[in-house]
């Protein structure tokens, strides 16, 4: 099977394979290993967290996404690029650390020209949930059975993730990882709180003490970051913060202790403010999709071609171009520069004049619209076409895991029956 045939077969399977591959009993067993009743706790408020079936992707598309990740890494390493993006970043982003940043999320749509990078996130959620979900799939038909992964032995996503955190600690301090704080605002109320619990369990099984906390529960004193003994725990000195905050510059008052410890290099924070500035600020896509600017920085022709082919043209939204942007709005998607999770993001063809005026007054980018591809599933005995995107979980330029999200509506959500996170099954380029 050549590269084009594997893509065509993946497209056919996404359209025609309607069987349910999620083994709900296996999923419940996985979640119950955390603690009795954990499955019900997870699913009660999140009925559409996990999709009923897998998504098929051609091996050639998998390779193209990896090539794009490598191309971005080559550009980010350039002093000229770093100077360019740090010029509009918050001051804290100029503080450098040896930590690389865990769980970068490269999100793609499968457009007519192949995978197109929609955005990069630096605290991409769902990695551990998707590792668990992949193990809870069953061979519901011959096609699914052919592409289910075999025994991964020690090289499981969980093992990769654990070693990634250990590497972050080693890079920053050349010391062992003993304590981790998984930090988010009001973590128990977060939609992906179950993943925090899974990470806590993963760390503890490896002999690493782990707490889940709000940033305001941390204290910076005596040259160290401390978790202050809430919830019956003793006072704990923190080696590493797994940062799930969307306060990317640590500007909120609740983040003051974490900010101080980070600037004093008293704790490893991952991902950190500089990582967000270099990779996830949406304004960076303007530079990454500008071949002339890249050439002026000395970016080689192959890298420029890879970026041009796989990043939709992106431009800043400025009042001077208002008439032109409004005229072209149906071909554009508008996103806030510091946005995340599809918040305040708008398809131009769905945008009212009032919303457009608000976008003009904010800090936005406009990206050439690349509609998502689709996955057809049977929901309540009816065939339903769901939109899909692909998330590559990346560390140090290497793809660790690819997962899909299925939804209906204008932007990605977890409110669609039959939708949610879905494992990705790779259709190979050749039989063997």
Buried (B, 14 or more C-beta within 10 A) or exposed (E): BEBEBBBBBBBEBBBEBBBBBBBBEBBBEBBEEBEEEBBEBBBEEBEBBBBBBBBBBBBBBBBBBBBBBBBBBBBBEBEBBBEBBBEEBBEBBEBEBEBBBBBBBBBBBBBEEBBBBBBBBBBBBBBBBBBBBBBBBBBBBEBBEEBBEEEBEEEBBBBBBBBBBBBBBBBBBEEEBBBBBBBBBEBEEBEBBBBBBBBBBBBEEBEBBBBBBBBBBBBBEEEBBBBBEEEEEEEBBBBBBBBBBBBBBBEBEBBBBBBBBBBEBBBBBBBBBBBBBBBBBBBBBBBBBBBEBBEEBEBEEEBBEBBBBBBBBBBEBEEEBBEEBBEBBEEBBBBBBBBBEBEBBBBBEEBEEEBBEEBBEBBBBBBBBBEBBBBBBBBEEEEBEBBBBBBBBBBBBBBBBBBBBBBBEBBBBBEBBBBBBBBBBBBBBEEE
